[in-house]
């Protein structure tokens, strides 16, 4: 009944308060560790080494100190956005457009139903209504002819 397309709108900037940080364990594959392939996150676990100047020579002692620093690993964090779909995915047509079409269609349907005329109190049928008993609820009350003889279904709904 409805056609909906989902569009990526990644040009929308995500507010900083929506970006959360989640701690990730260090990736240490077997035989040294117990990490599995599914635990590897390239955005977190891959690091770029700083460029080395070929003209500089490093001492072996300095290299040993750097390796000790790596042994004490800082906790790794990955940035996640729990509700990214609210920012980057757009439905076309949007929800408000759907609501507008449904309301308009419903109103149009009510107008079509309204074209049925009310015959029970129509002036042409007055002689027949007079023949009915006074206690009959349909004709018992006094009735003034309205501006339109069309039925209004809004009162039914």
Helices and strands as residue ranges (DSSP letters): E 5-8, G 16-18, E 20-24, G 37-39, H 42-45, H 60-71, E 76-80, H 84-88, E 89-92, H 95-113, G 123-125, H 126-130, H 137-140, G 153-155
